[in-house]
Structure formats: C-alpha cells, structure tokens
C-alpha cells in the first residue's frame, strides 16, 4: 500500500546526499518533496501542514546529532514524527469490564465492519482464550445477519440472532441478556452502515451506545476512502466516544492516507489493521513498525511474530534433523514447507515486511504464491512411493502426474529438477558447505521460469 510513499521519501533522502549539513535551503527543498508525497498518499491537508512544520523545526533544531549525515538526520526525524502521528505506541484491546465486555463496531457501509467482527472474534477467542458472542444489529441489510452468522461458525464462536421485527436497540438488549445467561466473556456488536453520514444513522448508533455501554467503541474505516475518510472520522468522533480505530484493507492498492490521518483527526489510537480477506488477516497496530515500513526499513519483528504463529515447531524441528543428517528430505517435506509459507501469508506478505532493498524480490510474489499452489497439486498427484523416491518418476509416471494436476509434463520436470537442487543444497548444508549453498539459493525459487 505505501510503496509510492516509500519511494518518494527514499528519493528525498537521496537528494540530500553530498550535502555537508542541513540548512534552511536544503531542508526546505526536501520537505517540499515530503509534503507532496504525503498529499499524493491522501493524507489530510491539516495533518500534512502540522507534520511538515514539526519536522522542519526539529530538523533545524538541536535534536539532530552532528555525527549523522543530512539524509540520516531527516529520515530519523521523519520516522519519529510518523510514529507520533500514528499513535506513538501500541494501544492494546481493553476488556476490563464485568462480563460480557461489549465491543461496538461503527462505520460506513462497505468499510468491512462485518468481516472485521468475525476476524476480531477469532483473535479474541484464540489469543485471549475468551468466550465470544457475535450479534448483528443491521436490520436493514438481511444479508449482513446471515454473513455474520456464517463467520461465527467459521471462527467457532456463538451467534445471537434477533427477531425479524425487533429494532436494533431491542436486539442489542436481548443479546446482552443472552450473553449474561450463557456466561459469554465478550459481546461483539456489528452495527448498520450507510453510504453516507446521516442524522438517522448517527442517532441510532448513539442510542445503541447508551443501551450497551461498550468497553470498546471502534470506528472501522476503509483505507481506500482517501481524503473522504477524514470527514467520516470527524463525524463519528463527534457522535460517539470512540476508544479506537480499525483500518481495513491495508494490504490493498490504496494510497494509505487514512492510516496516517485518522489518529490525528479522531484523537483515538489505531488498535487493529485488516491485512487480507482471510479471517486470520487482523493484526494489532504498532505505530513504530508501520513508520519503519513506510520509510522502507521493513518490519522484522512482525515477520518473526508471523513465523511463530504460522510455523509448526514440531515439523520445523523434524526438518532440521533431516537437514543435519543430510538425508531423508523428500517431496512430502518439500510440500510441507510450501504449506507453512502459505500459512504465514504467502511470499507477498513476508516480503512486504522486509526492508526496501529487498522490494525488487516482491515483483513476482503473486506469481510465486500461485506457483506454490501448482506445486502442491503436482505433489498431491503422486503416490506415497513417488514422493519418497522421486528418482523412480520416469516418462509414463510424469504423464500421469501431469494429467492429475492439470499441468504440463514440463512443469513436473521443472519441479523435479529444482527439488534435486534442493536435495543437493541440503547435503552441502549437512557437510558445512555454507558458501556453496548460498551461491545456489537463487535457483531455488519454486518453478521459476527463466
């Protein structure tokens, strides 16, 4: 999402190379480019003005260390101010209330509230070990109720369905009573959205808030709204005592200005971000890490956490033992590694958290993700014996496997050749040949066409 902004800010740093020190003139030129980069990213104009003013004051002040180059000095100040702009530090979910702790989601139609409700329920159930109840108060869009019920089943939490003639307030009251009687820890309340802000919608949301007394009131905003998100955020913050913001679709092609503006506009922190369509695609928001990603520094801590959640440690240890022994690594293990990577979000998700110097690797990330799926299909078309002893796969077997996977025989040949390379690399690793292994790494991208 922030690719264009990252590139523009990197260009600003490069423009300061060769300068002996920061002066009024060169900092003015650099900040003009920063201003344009932020405006192009749909950051709200008042936010941009305050941001540039603060960065300029700090960059020319005593806070810049003398042993830094001008480029390093500016990027350091911009990083700190971006972090402050988005909330300075992580804001955690507050469930400190007598059960059920009510979480109310508000926002415009299409912002992703219903899907976010499902994602949040899964996160609370799995990571906080709480009993969660989902309820929809959107009586205007029947499909929303059915959608939320389906999501509840998928994330394995309870769902409360109100009566067809009940009002949103009556449904909310009944849901709270149900949650108390069934010892639910958390009640997540999905509200109706509109295509635009109107008095009826705001009045309904306000009454729901009074009745439910939520411990968390989240404004759900679509990151693709751009400048319009500013007006929406302001209206909701005036109508409701918001406690946090959830920014959705942060993995899309939008410019990302909403994520940089909404904290300054609402005065409440961003607590979660939606990073994919899957129900696992909701992450806590870390301002400092996001600032690092915007400036091309990557998010290595996020990458480590993703690995911890997605990797089966028992399988990883088993593979490690095979690597050390230099034998036993077969196509079943190869497929298992593909599955693990997909659980971690795929190649694109992993590369997105790497520093910018690795950005060129992500050009074919989507192709590589599709390639992994093709590889799984080819391996699944093999017999158990063929997976453990790929050397027995000759012409007739290749034709059968290709037909079963819906690919060409050349694809099967390519997979077997690359698997053979990986086996050789494993043997080098077991004998301590790290140098040779590193020289072969580039040829190991699965099914990569030359």
N, C-alpha and C positions, 0 to 999 in steps of 0.2 A: 504493500500500500504506500509506503513512504519512500519508494525508490526514487521518484523525481526530486523530492525534497532533499533526500540524502545526497544525490548527485549535485544539486545546486549548492548545498552547504560545503561539500567537498571542494567544489570549484572556488568557493570563497577563500578557503584555507590555502589552496594552491596559489591564488592571486597574491597572497601576502608573502610567498617565498621570495627570498632575496632582499626583503626589507630588513633593515638593521634594527628598527624599533617601531613601536606603534606611535603614530602621530595623528593629529586631528584629521589630516587629509586622507591618509590611507585607511583609517578606521571608518571614516565617512563613506568611502567608496565600498568597503567590504560590507558595511551594514546596509547600504542601499541594495546590494545583491541579496542579503539575508531577508530584508523586507519584502522584496519581490518574490523570493522563494516561498515565504510564508503566505503571502496573499494568493499566489498561484495554488497553494495547497488548501485554499478555502478557510484559512484561519481568520477569525473575525477581526475587522479593522481596528476596533478599540484595543483588542488584545495585542495585535501586532505593534501598535503605537507604544503601548506601555512596555512591551518586551524589548523593543529596539532602544527605547530611552534608557532602560535599566542596563542593558548590555553595554551601551556606549559609555555610560557613567562609570561602570565597573572596569571596562577595558582601558579607559584612560586614567583610572584612579590608581590607588596604592595597592590594590588587591592582586595585581598581576605580578608574578615573580619575575625578577630580572634575568634569571637563567633560562627562561623559556623563549622560544622564537615567537615572533608576532603571530604566526599561524597557530601555534600551540596555545598561546595565550587566549586568542579569540575563541578557539574551539573549547577550551576549558571553561570560559565564562558562559558561552552559549549552552554547554552541557548542563552546568549548574542552574542556569535560568530556565532551561526547558524542563528540568526536573521540578523546580519550584512551580512552574506554570501548570504542571500536571498533578501536583499534589505533594511534592517533596518526599513523602514516604508512603509505603503501602498502608491502605486503610482496610482493616480486617472486618469480616462479617460479624455483626453483633446479634447474638441470640440470647442475650442476658435478660430473660423475661420469664414470667410464670407460664408454663406450657398451656396452650400452644403459643409459641412465638410467631406472630403474624408478619409475613413479608408481602408488601403490596407492590405490584408492578404497574407502572403507568407510562403512557407514551402514545404517539400517533399510530394509526393503522399502518401495518407494513413494516414497523420498526423491528419486529421479531420478538415481541413480548411472549407469545405462546410457546415458541420454541425455547426461548430463554428460561421460561418457567420450568420446562422439562429438564433442561441442562442443569439448572440450579438445584433442582430436586435430586438429581443423580449425584451431584457434587456433595451436597449436604449428607445424603444417605451413606455414600461410600467413604468420604474423607472425614466426616464428623460423627458417623455412626448414630444418626438421628432418625426417628420415625417421621416421615414427611407425608403430608396430605395436600393434594393439589385440588383447586377448585376454580372454575371459570365463572366470572360474573358478566361475561359478554353474551347477553341475551339477544343482541341484535344480529349476530352472525352465528347461526346454529353450527356451522362447520367448525367454529373455534372450539366449541364444547367437545365435539367428537374428536377433534385433533388433540386436545389436551388429554382426553381420556386415553387415546392411543399412546401418547407419550408417557403417561403414567404407567401403563402396562409395560412399555419398553424399558423404563428405568426402575421398574419394580417398586413403585410406591402406591399408596392408596389414592383413590379419586372420589370426590364428592360431587354428585350431580344434583343440581337444584331442580325444583318443579318447573314445568313448562310455563306456568302462569305467574311465577314469582318474579319480583323485581330484583335487581342486583343487590340492593340492601338486604332484602329478605333472604336471598341465597347466602350472603356473607354471614348473617346472623346464624342461620341454620348450620353452616359449615363450621363455625366456631363451636357451636354446641356439640356437633358430631365429633369434632376433634378432641374435645374435653372428655366425652364419654368413651372414646376409643384410645385414650392416652397417647395422642399424637404429640410429638415434640415441636414440630414446625408446620405451619399452615401457609402455603404459598398461594396468593390470590392474584389471578390474572384478570385484568380489567379490560373493558372495551376500548378500542381505539377509534379515531375518526380520521378522515382525510385531511382535516384542518382543525385548528383550535376553535372551539365554540363554547358559548356560555353553558349550554345544557351539559356538555361533556365535563366541563370543569366543576359544575355544581354536583354532578353525580359522583365524580372522583372524591370531591370534598366530603360528601355525606358518607361514602364508603370508608374514608379515613377516620371520620368521627366514630363510626359504629365499631370498626375493627381495632382501632388504636394500635397500629402496627409498630413493631420494634424497628423495622427497616422499611423505608419507602423509597423505592428505586425508580428513577427516571430512565427508561430504556430508549436509547437514541440510535438511529441508523447512521453509521459513519459515512454513508454515501449521500446524506442530505446536504452536506456542504454548508454554505452560509445560512440556509434556512434553519439549520439545527439551532442556531443562536437564538432566533426569535422563539422557537418552540421551547427551548430550555428555559428561557426567561419567563415565559408564560406559566410553565409548570412549577417553577421555583417560587413564583408569586402565589400560586393557588394551593400548593402543598408544602408542608415542612419536610422537604426531601432530606434523606440521610445519605444518599449515594447515587451514583450513575453507573449504568451498564452500557457500554458501547458495543454494538453488534456489527457483524460483517467486516471486522478489522482485517480480514485476510483477503478482501476483495481488491478491486482496481480503483477504488475511490481515492481521493487525494489526502484524506485523513485529517482535514482541518477541524472536524467536530471533536476529535480526541484531544486536540490541542487547545480548543476554545471552551469546552463545556465546563471545566472546573472553574475557570475564571468567571464565567457567566453565572453559574448557579451557586458558587461558593461551597459546594459539597464535593467530596472526592469521587474519582472513578474507582469503583471497587472490583469490577469484573469486565473482561472483554470477551466478545464472541469471536472465535478464530476458525470457524469451519461449520459445515452443516451437520456433522456428526454430533451425537449427544455428549461426546467427550470434549467438544470444542468450546469449553468455557474455562477461562483462566483468571486467577487473581491478577490484578493490575499492579505492576511495580513501576512507578514513575521513573526512577533512575535507570532501570533496564530499558524502558521504552526510549528514553532520551539517548541512550547509548546506541540503540538500533537505528534511530533516526539519523544519528551522526556517523553511521557506518562502522560502529565499534562492535556490533553483534551483541548477543545475549547468551554468553556461555553458561551462566548459572541456570537460565531457563532451559538450555539444551541438556544440562546434567539432570535437572528435575524431570524433564520429559523422558530421558533414558531410564531413570529409576522407576517411573510409573509404567513404562511400556515394555521393559525388558524382563523376561522371565529369568531370574537369577540362577535358578537350578539348571535351566537349559544352557545358560551362558557358561556356567562352571563346567558342565559336561563337555561343551565345545572346547573350552580352554584346555581341558585334559587331553582331548583328541589332538589339538594343535601341538601341545608339548610332546605328545607321543609320536607325532608325525605320521599317524595312520588312522584309518577308521572314518575319516571325513568323507561322507557320501552325499548323494543328491538330496536325500531327505534332510540332512543338516543344512545344505545349501538353501532349500526351500524354507526351512525354519527361520533362517536369517532374513529372508525376504518378508516373511510374515511379521517378524519382530519390528522391522523397519516401518512397515505399513502401520503397525500399532502405534508407532511413535509419530505418525502424521505423514509419513512418506518423505521422499527426498526433498521436495519443496519446503515442507515445514522445517526440516532440520537445517537446510542451507540458509533459510531466512534468518536463523539465529546466529549464523556465523558472521565474523567481521567482513567488511565490504570487499576486502581484497579477494575473497572467495566468491563474490557475487557472480562472476562470469560462469561459475560452475552451475548456477541455477537456471541458466538459459534453457537447458534441456531437461529440467527437473520433472516437468509434466510428462515428457516422453519416457523418462526413466521409471516413473510410477506406473505408467501403462505397461512398460516392459516387464516390470516385476509381476504384474497380473498374468502376462503372457507366459512368463517362466513357470509360475505356479501351475498354469494349465497344462504346460508340456510335461512337467514332472508328475502331475496327477494322472496323466495318461499312461505312465509307465507302471510296470508291475513292481512288486516289492524287490524282486531279484534284480531287475534292471536299475532300480535306484541305488541298490547297494553295490552293484557291479556294472557300472556304465560301459565297461570295456566290451561287454557282450552285445551291445546295441549295434547291430550291423544294418545293412540296407533294408531288409524286409521289416525289421523292428522299427526302424526310423519312419518308414512309410505309415505303419500302423499308428505310431505315437503322434505323428503329424496330423493324421486324419482325425484322431481322437481329440486333439487340442484345437483343431481348426486352424492350423498354421501350415507353412511350407516346410518341406524337408530341410531346406537351407537354414531355417530357424532352429531346428533341432540340432543340426550340425554346429551352428554357431554357439548354442548353449553348451554342447559337449566340449567344444574347443576351449571355451572360457572356463568351464569347470575344471578341465585338465590343467589350465594355467593356475587356477586357484589351488589345486592339489599340490602342484609344484611349489607354489609360494608357501604353503603350509609346511612342506618338508624343509624348505630353506629356513623358515622360522624356527623349526624344532632343532636345526643344526646351528642356529645363531647367525644365519646369513642375512642379517637385517638390511645391509646395504643393497644386496641383490633384490631382496623383497621389495624395497621401496622403489627401485627402478622399474619394477613390473606393475606397480599399483595402477598406473594409468590405463593399462589394458584390461583391468578387471571390472570396469563399468559394465553391468549385465547387458548383453545383446547389443552393445553399442555399434552402430553402423559406421564404417569408415568410408 
